[in-house]
Each structure stands twice: as C-alpha cells, then as structure tokens.
Amino acid sequence: MLRNIHIRDPFVLPMMAENQYYLYGTSGSETWTNFASGINYYTSPDLQSWEGPFPAFRPPMGFWADRNFWAPEVHVYCGRYYMFVSFKAQDICRGTQILVADSPQGPFLPISDGPVTPHDWECLDGTLFIDGTNQPWIIFCHEWVQVADGQICALRLSDDLKSAIGQPQLLFSASEATWSQEVNSKGRKGYVTDGPWLHRLASGQLIILWSGFGEGGYTIGVARSTSGEILGPWQQAPKPLYAGDGGHGMVFRSFDGQLWLAFHHPNDFPHERPQFVPLRESESSVEIV
C-alpha cells in the first residue's frame, strides 16, 4: 500500500509490456541526513499493491556525492533507461547527474564525471525534455538557497546525454507566480522552485508543473509556454493546481489511458507518502478531477 512507502518526490514509469508500474523516489528516512545509501524502486501491476524496495542505484567506490540523493526520474531514451538524480556532498554544490541502465530495474551507472548542471550552481530536480527537433534538454531548478528567487532553467544536452551544450537559459523565477510566497528557513529568506515537469497537452500546448510554497504550504503551480516551445515565454496560471501541502508532481498515463498526477503529501517529515490523483486536460492546462 502507498501509505507504507515513505518516499518524497515520487516518479512513476509505466511499463505496459511488463504490465508493471515502477515507482522511484527520494528515500524519506535519508532525505535530510548527511548519508544516503542509494536509490530504490517499487513495482505494482495496478497502482495499489506494491512490492519492494529493490535497489536501482548504489554509489560506486569513490563516487563524489554522499548525501541528498533526491528526486530520481527514469526516462526511456534511444532504447535505454536514463535516471536523472540530484546529488550533494560537503562543500560541493548540489547538481543533477545522469545515470543509465538497460532495464528500469538497473543497476544504473553514471555516464559522466559529475553533474551536467553548472558545477558552481546549487541545482536540483533535473528532468528530461525532448523538443520538436529531437534535441534533448535538461530542465532544472537553480536553487533558491543560492539565488533567493528560485529559478527554472533549461540547458541543452548532447545527443548521448553525457554533457551540456551552451549555457543555461532562464525560463522563469518563482516570484512570477502570484500564489508564490516567501519562505524563511534557517534564517534564509526566498522563493522556492522545485520539481519541474513538462507535459505536452493534446491541444499541442506545452506546460510545466512546478512546486513552491503558498498559503496552503507546499504547492504545485502550472506555467504555459505561449510559444509552445521550451524557451517560452512562460505565463503563470493565477491559481495553483494543488495547494494542500503537497508537491513535487509529475504526470503519467495508466494502462487504461487515464492521466494521473503523482506527488508527495504532506510535506513534513516523517509523514510524506506518495499520492496519485486523476487529472483532466483542458485546452491550455490540466485540472484535478
């Protein structure tokens, strides 16, 4: 049962050929510690009964990071499985590194020397986006702890996903959303951006789900690209998609065709659990059914 799985940042990979859903996430018990053992996964045939955890990634000897193994996502790309994970070490900036495996079960191994996000930036929650010309991008957060007003950025990747091309492009900042509120954590104030997720609507329009903080606590908002392309410009929806102290959402489609939002709720340790709620598309956004 989902209530027995203590993870944050849930990510669901449907594998129809196996009649299995794979669930990845940040290990809840290790989220805020100075130690991380790895990344695990769970499996289910129906999104209700789950087996696991099973190991997907364990850091190899000499791996640069030792804590905050956050927000794993697994994307099928060119016939292989690529995991995007945020990592951190003492006195080293947090960044998203890309791992690869021949199966959604792993074992996942690094394909580059360190993160693909800028090494002098505090970055997290990288996700894969393929544009209309089949060019891969990583969309990620430039963290509020470094820039105060958290940012969502886009960075082109090489075709093999091993390296970045060019410089990051700013898509938008957290304070651009009218619902976004300033947080005060450990004496530091700012506006948070977390967990970007790209979704192309049936209408062809492109939206980003992202998380920050609003009146209801941890919150999921939506931004729409007015050009339909990754570089925008991006327009923030005036009202959040979800404002009940839950966030870091992603969208997946179940085997029967239903669209679902996966996120964790509540946002306080140690009570975080994965949540799945059905979604409905409109011409320019999504809404919870």
Secondary structure as a PSIPRED ss2 file (coil, helix, strand):
# PSIPRED VFORMAT (PSIPRED V4.0)

   1 M C   1.000  0.000  0.000
   2 L H   0.000  1.000  0.000
   3 R H   0.000  1.000  0.000
   4 N H   0.000  1.000  0.000
   5 I C   1.000  0.000  0.000
   6 H C   1.000  0.000  0.000
   7 I E   0.000  0.000  1.000
   8 R E   0.000  0.000  1.000
   9 D E   0.000  0.000  1.000
  10 P E   0.000  0.000  1.000
  11 F E   0.000  0.000  1.000
  12 V E   0.000  0.000  1.000
  13 L E   0.000  0.000  1.000
  14 P E   0.000  0.000  1.000
  15 M E   0.000  0.000  1.000
  16 M H   0.000  1.000  0.000
  17 A H   0.000  1.000  0.000
  18 E H   0.000  1.000  0.000
  19 N C   1.000  0.000  0.000
  20 Q E   0.000  0.000  1.000
  21 Y E   0.000  0.000  1.000
  22 Y E   0.000  0.000  1.000
  23 L E   0.000  0.000  1.000
  24 Y E   0.000  0.000  1.000
  25 G E   0.000  0.000  1.000
  26 T E   0.000  0.000  1.000
  27 S E   0.000  0.000  1.000
  28 G H   0.000  1.000  0.000
  29 S H   0.000  1.000  0.000
  30 E H   0.000  1.000  0.000
  31 T C   1.000  0.000  0.000
  32 W C   1.000  0.000  0.000
  33 T C   1.000  0.000  0.000
  34 N C   1.000  0.000  0.000
  35 F C   1.000  0.000  0.000
  36 A C   1.000  0.000  0.000
  37 S C   1.000  0.000  0.000
  38 G C   1.000  0.000  0.000
  39 I E   0.000  0.000  1.000
  40 N E   0.000  0.000  1.000
  41 Y E   0.000  0.000  1.000
  42 Y E   0.000  0.000  1.000
  43 T E   0.000  0.000  1.000
  44 S E   0.000  0.000  1.000
  45 P C   1.000  0.000  0.000
  46 D C   1.000  0.000  0.000
  47 L C   1.000  0.000  0.000
  48 Q C   1.000  0.000  0.000
  49 S C   1.000  0.000  0.000
  50 W C   1.000  0.000  0.000
  51 E E   0.000  0.000  1.000
  52 G E   0.000  0.000  1.000
  53 P E   0.000  0.000  1.000
  54 F E   0.000  0.000  1.000
  55 P E   0.000  0.000  1.000
  56 A E   0.000  0.000  1.000
  57 F E   0.000  0.000  1.000
  58 R C   1.000  0.000  0.000
  59 P C   1.000  0.000  0.000
  60 P C   1.000  0.000  0.000
  61 M C   1.000  0.000  0.000
  62 G C   1.000  0.000  0.000
  63 F C   1.000  0.000  0.000
  64 W C   1.000  0.000  0.000
  65 A C   1.000  0.000  0.000
  66 D C   1.000  0.000  0.000
  67 R E   0.000  0.000  1.000
  68 N E   0.000  0.000  1.000
  69 F E   0.000  0.000  1.000
  70 W E   0.000  0.000  1.000
  71 A E   0.000  0.000  1.000
  72 P E   0.000  0.000  1.000
  73 E E   0.000  0.000  1.000
  74 V E   0.000  0.000  1.000
  75 H E   0.000  0.000  1.000
  76 V E   0.000  0.000  1.000
  77 Y E   0.000  0.000  1.000
  78 C C   1.000  0.000  0.000
  79 G C   1.000  0.000  0.000
  80 R E   0.000  0.000  1.000
  81 Y E   0.000  0.000  1.000
  82 Y E   0.000  0.000  1.000
  83 M E   0.000  0.000  1.000
  84 F E   0.000  0.000  1.000
  85 V E   0.000  0.000  1.000
  86 S E   0.000  0.000  1.000
  87 F E   0.000  0.000  1.000
  88 K E   0.000  0.000  1.000
  89 A E   0.000  0.000  1.000
  90 Q C   1.000  0.000  0.000
  91 D C   1.000  0.000  0.000
  92 I E   0.000  0.000  1.000
  93 C E   0.000  0.000  1.000
  94 R E   0.000  0.000  1.000
  95 G E   0.000  0.000  1.000
  96 T E   0.000  0.000  1.000
  97 Q E   0.000  0.000  1.000
  98 I E   0.000  0.000  1.000
  99 L E   0.000  0.000  1.000
 100 V E   0.000  0.000  1.000
 101 A E   0.000  0.000  1.000
 102 D C   1.000  0.000  0.000
 103 S C   1.000  0.000  0.000
 104 P C   1.000  0.000  0.000
 105 Q C   1.000  0.000  0.000
 106 G C   1.000  0.000  0.000
 107 P C   1.000  0.000  0.000
 108 F C   1.000  0.000  0.000
 109 L E   0.000  0.000  1.000
 110 P E   0.000  0.000  1.000
 111 I C   1.000  0.000  0.000
 112 S C   1.000  0.000  0.000
 113 D C   1.000  0.000  0.000
 114 G C   1.000  0.000  0.000
 115 P C   1.000  0.000  0.000
 116 V C   1.000  0.000  0.000
 117 T C   1.000  0.000  0.000
 118 P C   1.000  0.000  0.000
 119 H C   1.000  0.000  0.000
 120 D C   1.000  0.000  0.000
 121 W C   1.000  0.000  0.000
 122 E C   1.000  0.000  0.000
 123 C E   0.000  0.000  1.000
 124 L E   0.000  0.000  1.000
 125 D E   0.000  0.000  1.000
 126 G E   0.000  0.000  1.000
 127 T E   0.000  0.000  1.000
 128 L E   0.000  0.000  1.000
 129 F E   0.000  0.000  1.000
 130 I E   0.000  0.000  1.000
 131 D C   1.000  0.000  0.000
 132 G C   1.000  0.000  0.000
 133 T C   1.000  0.000  0.000
 134 N C   1.000  0.000  0.000
 135 Q C   1.000  0.000  0.000
 136 P E   0.000  0.000  1.000
 137 W E   0.000  0.000  1.000
 138 I E   0.000  0.000  1.000
 139 I E   0.000  0.000  1.000
 140 F E   0.000  0.000  1.000
 141 C E   0.000  0.000  1.000
 142 H E   0.000  0.000  1.000
 143 E C   1.000  0.000  0.000
 144 W H   0.000  1.000  0.000
 145 V H   0.000  1.000  0.000
 146 Q H   0.000  1.000  0.000
 147 V H   0.000  1.000  0.000
 148 A C   1.000  0.000  0.000
 149 D E   0.000  0.000  1.000
 150 G C   1.000  0.000  0.000
 151 Q E   0.000  0.000  1.000
 152 I E   0.000  0.000  1.000
 153 C E   0.000  0.000  1.000
 154 A E   0.000  0.000  1.000
 155 L E   0.000  0.000  1.000
 156 R E   0.000  0.000  1.000
 157 L E   0.000  0.000  1.000
 158 S C   1.000  0.000  0.000
 159 D C   1.000  0.000  0.000
 160 D C   1.000  0.000  0.000
 161 L C   1.000  0.000  0.000
 162 K C   1.000  0.000  0.000
 163 S C   1.000  0.000  0.000
 164 A E   0.000  0.000  1.000
 165 I E   0.000  0.000  1.000
 166 G E   0.000  0.000  1.000
 167 Q E   0.000  0.000  1.000
 168 P E   0.000  0.000  1.000
 169 Q E   0.000  0.000  1.000
 170 L E   0.000  0.000  1.000
 171 L E   0.000  0.000  1.000
 172 F E   0.000  0.000  1.000
 173 S E   0.000  0.000  1.000
 174 A H   0.000  1.000  0.000
 175 S H   0.000  1.000  0.000
 176 E H   0.000  1.000  0.000
 177 A C   1.000  0.000  0.000
 178 T C   1.000  0.000  0.000
 179 W C   1.000  0.000  0.000
 180 S C   1.000  0.000  0.000
 181 Q C   1.000  0.000  0.000
 182 E C   1.000  0.000  0.000
 183 V E   0.000  0.000  1.000
 184 N E   0.000  0.000  1.000
 185 S E   0.000  0.000  1.000
 186 K C   1.000  0.000  0.000
 187 G C   1.000  0.000  0.000
 188 R E   0.000  0.000  1.000
 189 K E   0.000  0.000  1.000
 190 G E   0.000  0.000  1.000
 191 Y E   0.000  0.000  1.000
 192 V C   1.000  0.000  0.000
 193 T C   1.000  0.000  0.000
 194 D E   0.000  0.000  1.000
 195 G E   0.000  0.000  1.000
 196 P E   0.000  0.000  1.000
 197 W E   0.000  0.000  1.000
 198 L E   0.000  0.000  1.000
 199 H E   0.000  0.000  1.000
 200 R E   0.000  0.000  1.000
 201 L C   1.000  0.000  0.000
 202 A C   1.000  0.000  0.000
 203 S C   1.000  0.000  0.000
 204 G C   1.000  0.000  0.000
 205 Q C   1.000  0.000  0.000
 206 L E   0.000  0.000  1.000
 207 I E   0.000  0.000  1.000
 208 I E   0.000  0.000  1.000
 209 L E   0.000  0.000  1.000
 210 W E   0.000  0.000  1.000
 211 S E   0.000  0.000  1.000
 212 G E   0.000  0.000  1.000
 213 F E   0.000  0.000  1.000
 214 G E   0.000  0.000  1.000
 215 E C   1.000  0.000  0.000
 216 G C   1.000  0.000  0.000
 217 G E   0.000  0.000  1.000
 218 Y E   0.000  0.000  1.000
 219 T E   0.000  0.000  1.000
 220 I E   0.000  0.000  1.000
 221 G E   0.000  0.000  1.000
 222 V E   0.000  0.000  1.000
 223 A E   0.000  0.000  1.000
 224 R E   0.000  0.000  1.000
 225 S E   0.000  0.000  1.000
 226 T C   1.000  0.000  0.000
 227 S C   1.000  0.000  0.000
 228 G C   1.000  0.000  0.000
 229 E C   1.000  0.000  0.000
 230 I C   1.000  0.000  0.000
 231 L C   1.000  0.000  0.000
 232 G C   1.000  0.000  0.000
 233 P C   1.000  0.000  0.000
 234 W E   0.000  0.000  1.000
 235 Q E   0.000  0.000  1.000
 236 Q E   0.000  0.000  1.000
 237 A C   1.000  0.000  0.000
 238 P C   1.000  0.000  0.000
 239 K C   1.000  0.000  0.000
 240 P C   1.000  0.000  0.000
 241 L C   1.000  0.000  0.000
 242 Y E   0.000  0.000  1.000
 243 A C   1.000  0.000  0.000
 244 G C   1.000  0.000  0.000
 245 D C   1.000  0.000  0.000
 246 G C   1.000  0.000  0.000
 247 G E   0.000  0.000  1.000
 248 H E   0.000  0.000  1.000
 249 G E   0.000  0.000  1.000
 250 M E   0.000  0.000  1.000
 251 V E   0.000  0.000  1.000
 252 F E   0.000  0.000  1.000
 253 R E   0.000  0.000  1.000
 254 S C   1.000  0.000  0.000
 255 F C   1.000  0.000  0.000
 256 D C   1.000  0.000  0.000
 257 G C   1.000  0.000  0.000
 258 Q C   1.000  0.000  0.000
 259 L E   0.000  0.000  1.000
 260 W E   0.000  0.000  1.000
 261 L E   0.000  0.000  1.000
 262 A E   0.000  0.000  1.000
 263 F E   0.000  0.000  1.000
 264 H E   0.000  0.000  1.000
 265 H E   0.000  0.000  1.000
 266 P C   1.000  0.000  0.000
 267 N C   1.000  0.000  0.000
 268 D C   1.000  0.000  0.000
 269 F C   1.000  0.000  0.000
 270 P C   1.000  0.000  0.000
 271 H C   1.000  0.000  0.000
 272 E C   1.000  0.000  0.000
 273 R E   0.000  0.000  1.000
 274 P E   0.000  0.000  1.000
 275 Q E   0.000  0.000  1.000
 276 F E   0.000  0.000  1.000
 277 V E   0.000  0.000  1.000
 278 P E   0.000  0.000  1.000
 279 L E   0.000  0.000  1.000
 280 R E   0.000  0.000  1.000
 281 E E   0.000  0.000  1.000
 282 S C   1.000  0.000  0.000
 283 E C   1.000  0.000  0.000
 284 S C   1.000  0.000  0.000
 285 S C   1.000  0.000  0.000
 286 V E   0.000  0.000  1.000
 287 E E   0.000  0.000  1.000
 288 I E   0.000  0.000  1.000
 289 V C   1.000  0.000  0.000
